[in-house]
Amino acid sequence: ETTQLLNEALVETKHQLTQASHIVITLGTAWGYRHLKQDKIVANCHKIPQKAFQKELTSVEEITATTKRMLSAIAKVNSQVQVIFTVSPVRHTKDGFVENQRSKAHLLAGMHQVLDDSQHMAYFPSYELMMDELRDYRFYDRDLIHPNALAVDYIWERFSSVYFSEETQKTMQKVQEVQQGLAHKAFNPDSEAHQKFLKNLEAKKRALQADFPHIQF
């Protein structure tokens, strides 16, 4: 059953890749764990004892090479797709504050070496927005590590303004209005005012679905 689910996921992923106009890849950390017996970096430690691994920082050169391999693999499936790289604004404080900065620096340096030579690759500065424009702790969650909803909305608005047309942004606003209307809980559902609200909401849904039949609320 697990094999079947994995194979189905692979098929769906390939379908998405072939149809995509843009692919966003977010790099999180340059720290990895090498399994000593197999002498290779692992994706998951599977609760094997820590002594079986060696923690190491991926070099700038290795990140550059890995980024090139990712782009090459994507191009074999979809040669026209635009790849947008970002670096995660979440700090990996469990590695240590200094170690986190070293990690992010390696990711940025390695990735930008490829960016300078690629026509089908772009960079969106979510990490820089969080570190520079949103450096006040009121933009962080209670753990003081993760961006809170206000910060996420801010970064999303910046992303939208760069990559979405004005027409698309207007459509997104209309969809958001319908979604908020559907989430609204009435204090008096039988009132005349609420019935009018529901009629207006239904009209907005029909108008959107007339232009975009694939949208389902």
Buried (B, 14 or more C-beta within 10 A) or exposed (E): EEEEEEEEEEEEEEEEBEEBEEBBBBBEBBBBBBBEEEEEBBEEEEEEEEEBBEEEBBEBEBBBBBBBEBBEEBEEBBEEBBBBBBBBBBBBEEBEEEBBEBBBEBBBBBBBBBBEEBEBBBBBBBBBBBBEBBEEEEBBBEEEBEBBEEBBEBBEEBBEEEBEEEEEEEBEEBBEEBEEBEEEEEEEEEEEEBEEBBEEBEEBBEEBBEEEEEEEE
